[in-house]
Amino acid sequence: MIEEYTIERIKSDVSRYFPFYEFKVGADGIVFFCNIREETLDYDFERLREILSDYGFVPILRKEGGEYTLYVVKAKKRKEVSIWVNISLLLAAILTTTLTGSLLVCGKVNMWESGAISEMLKIKNLTSGFFQFSLPLLTILGFHEMAHYYASKLHGVRASLPFFIPIPPILNLNIGTFGALISSKDPIPNRKALFDIGLSGPLAGFLVAIPISIYGILNSTPIPRAEVSGQMFLQPPPLFSLIIETMMNLPQDYTLLLHPTAFAGWVGLIVTAVNLFPIGQLDGGHIARAVLGDNQRYIGWFSVIFLLFTGWFFFAILIALMVGIYHPPPLNDLTQVDRKRKLLFIVAMVVLALCFAPFPIYQSE
């Protein structure tokens, strides 16, 4: 139960910003039935959130049954993780992506091929693997996650530094990492913050992936299609294809043997697209929930059903089961996003269309 002194303190703080006419005390918090000042709602809620956070409570504002309801509940304590975990994972990801890049430089599919390990571990190939693949790929992923981090700080939401997820080059299609993520230590306060935090990552990663893709494509090798008949290929997203058509002027019976940096750019565009799908806790789910409110669930279901008919069907099932399709609301779910953010939502969906490859891996004829 909440101590009497704390209850009185909460009542005093709430009344300054949300005059209430009734309240109920529960085991973990207090429910206030209150009035709002629409013209200062954002400011009032943010000030109350800051004040309550000083002594371990969080406000949640909803409109239920025609009444404005303010829940004040105990904040969940999150275990702090040492920064050395972030550093260790980053160093491991540099190692695994460098090994992967070295294999790409050697023209090997994985480390189990005959002679692949000895070639992979040569200093010359490792150096090329780092500069041609590891560095550009981790730069894209790093900008993506750090944009989330700084957008979180801008809105007063504490967040961890990125956790990179290394994976050794043991599979046939290797990129040396399962990506990266940050962990929010505070709940998202409002729709504007939810939108900005969600969009910042994909937008930053997209802007970095474009020049990396251009450089990689310009350094890729044109080869006759007949030489690669029956082999597995990467499907280029529309933007990737547009760059190739604009800058390479390939003959009709030729294709590109991708430079490792081009492959890093391809991965960056695909990661951008996947994150922008408006499903659950994906970045696209954040921005869709911010703009569409509860209606996000419908576009989320549509997205999952669409993905079931593409090469991403396993991903769609995994996301639906592990993350869920519905995105929960922020603390203040009443304030709408402005017109600028609604236009940026449309831009984000255009970026999704430009970066998405329905069947990322296919077999050439």
Secondary structure as GFF3:
##gff-version 3
##sequence-region A 1 365
A	DSSP	alpha_helix	4	17	.	.	.	ID=ss1
A	DSSP	beta_strand	20	25	.	.	.	ID=ss2
A	DSSP	beta_strand	29	34	.	.	.	ID=ss3
A	DSSP	three_ten_helix	38	40	.	.	.	ID=ss4
A	DSSP	alpha_helix	41	53	.	.	.	ID=ss5
A	DSSP	beta_strand	57	64	.	.	.	ID=ss6
A	DSSP	beta_strand	67	74	.	.	.	ID=ss7
A	DSSP	alpha_helix	83	106	.	.	.	ID=ss8
A	DSSP	alpha_helix	116	120	.	.	.	ID=ss9
A	DSSP	alpha_helix	123	129	.	.	.	ID=ss10
A	DSSP	pi_helix	130	134	.	.	.	ID=ss11
A	DSSP	alpha_helix	135	154	.	.	.	ID=ss12
A	DSSP	beta_strand	163	166	.	.	.	ID=ss13
A	DSSP	beta_strand	177	181	.	.	.	ID=ss14
A	DSSP	alpha_helix	191	218	.	.	.	ID=ss15
A	DSSP	beta_strand	221	224	.	.	.	ID=ss16
A	DSSP	three_ten_helix	225	228	.	.	.	ID=ss17
A	DSSP	beta_strand	232	234	.	.	.	ID=ss18
A	DSSP	alpha_helix	238	247	.	.	.	ID=ss19
A	DSSP	beta_strand	254	257	.	.	.	ID=ss20
A	DSSP	alpha_helix	260	276	.	.	.	ID=ss21
A	DSSP	alpha_helix	283	292	.	.	.	ID=ss22
A	DSSP	three_ten_helix	293	295	.	.	.	ID=ss23
A	DSSP	alpha_helix	296	307	.	.	.	ID=ss24
A	DSSP	alpha_helix	313	322	.	.	.	ID=ss25
A	DSSP	alpha_helix	339	355	.	.	.	ID=ss26
A	DSSP	beta_strand	361	363	.	.	.	ID=ss27
###
